[in-house]
Amino acid sequence: MPHKSCCCLPDSSYSFQDLVNVMAQDQAQSSSQSNTMRLLLQASAGPTAPAPVRVVAVDVMRGIVMSLMLIVDVCGKVVPSIGHAPWHGFHLADIVMPGFIFVVGASVSLASRPSITRVISRCTKLILLGILIQGRWIPQIGSLSFGLDLYSFRAPGILQRIAVCYAAGVFLRKLVLDVGDNATLTGAIKNHSRVLAVGLGCIVLHWAIMLLGPQPEGCPLGSLTPECNTAGYIDRLVFGDHHMYNPMWDPEGLLSTLPTLATVSLGLTCGQLVKAQPSPRETTQLVFCGILLAVLGAGLGTFIPVNKALWTPSYCILTGGICVSALGILSGGIAEKLVSVPFKWLGMNAILFFCLSDCSGLFSCLLGSVYWADPITGNVLYVVS
């Protein structure tokens, strides 16, 4: 008489292998259902943005620019050729701000396309942080001061300009075409032809306003002196002389922001090129293209003064060429072989070091107490090390 089980067990005539096969089929069916459910959930959530691409050369270049800024902060006041040019002219410090803005453009081309909400959020944070730092909200070691003086805080500033350039870069990126190979210099220029045209238009418009725009009373049309220039006059009308870097002008003023978009457009173009991993031949062409731009800017400087505060066309083209060549050299493999470790780390934490360096004379206070032979030598060696 056959034995009956009290439970729903498989028939004893099934072999052990048959049971294994049945269990495997059930598991496969369950896995298929799970995958289907996951795909449905992903579809309902909408498309996911691609992960941003990090290019070592861009991080390293940002780190090098950050290092130059620290050197300028420490030694610029005692070594004239390191600090900013008094008005017309070009010193080492005058490449720092264009370098930051160029890297902003390159970084935008590497990142995933952000939403409008994220752009507004990031720009707002940068602007508020810039106002707080420049307004001495963060304690100042040198003067032991704390708080935001609403009467004299500086309205325009470095982080504020970077925020504007970042937002402009995001919108300029929408003008990029897809008609050429980004891995070639010619293809990248074709794809960014409209972006570069906007940048060139900003240079022309800015210079036309500088030559034909309003001037303070008693100043001739087109004057470019610290006391008499259209950019400073507009900033005084909008911000008031109490909220500017200098009562007569501000290097990060409103009008001089226009030509910085040309620097952003160069960064966008070059960033897309290095993202596509160009051949050594293409990176060499990029370097020579930057050299030609720098020579053109220097030559133009014989007719139009090279001036960082006004961001004149000659200054914009000269510094843009230097930045293009620098990124071309770094993307040729030097970034990974020579300086990638320290500068990449510094470049990936640039905002942190900017805040530390600008809130207090902290670096100047600490580095000023470390020297060998004389304080200047000690400061330079400490920063380089």
HELIX and SHEET records of a PDB file:
HELIX    1   1 PHE A   16  ALA A   45  1                                  30    
HELIX    2   2 VAL A   56  CYS A   75  1                                  20    
HELIX    3   3 LEU A   92  ILE A   95  5                                   4    
HELIX    4   4 VAL A   96  LEU A  110  1                                  15    
HELIX    5   5 ILE A  116  GLN A  134  1                                  19    
HELIX    6   6 ILE A  158  LEU A  172  1                                  15    
HELIX    7   7 ARG A  173  LEU A  175  5                                   3    
HELIX    8   8 LEU A  185  ASN A  191  1                                   7    
HELIX    9   9 SER A  193  LEU A  212  1                                  20    
HELIX   10  10 THR A  230  VAL A  238  1                                   9    
HELIX   11  11 ASP A  241  HIS A  243  5                                   3    
HELIX   12  12 LEU A  255  THR A  257  5                                   3    
HELIX   13  13 THR A  260  LYS A  275  1                                  16    
HELIX   14  14 PRO A  280  LEU A  300  1                                  21    
HELIX   15  15 PRO A  313  ILE A  329  1                                  17    
HELIX   16  16 LEU A  330  VAL A  339  3                                  10    
HELIX   17  17 SER A  340  MET A  348  1                                   9    
HELIX   18  18 ALA A  350  ASP A  358  1                                   9    
HELIX   19  19 LEU A  362  LEU A  367  1                                   6    
HELIX   20  20 PRO A  375  VAL A  384  1                                  10    
END                                                                             
